[in-house]
Amino acid sequence: QACSSFARQPSSSDPMQSPVTMVFVLALALCAASGVVAEQHARSAVTPVQKVIELMEGMLAKGKSEKHDEQVQFAAYKQFCDDT
């Protein structure tokens, strides 16, 4: 009988059983959720090649805009020179 008292399971009225179990379940759920979030982030992350392509497209758009601005400015200057 002495050995059986050590092997018995704690009763549900044990005050430490419920909070410890709740903390364990909460920790397990958080670990599982963080794994899912990390996996989704890895899937949606931009690859280095995609980032380079985005940067090059931005540079192209900026270059075209600056070229247009320069053409407009030069046309105004050329008109000024032709008029004087």
HELIX and SHEET records of a PDB file:
HELIX    1   1 ALA A    2  ALA A    7  1                                   6    
HELIX    2   2 GLN A   17  SER A   44  1                                  28    
HELIX    3   3 PRO A   48  ASP A   83  1                                  36    
END                                                                             
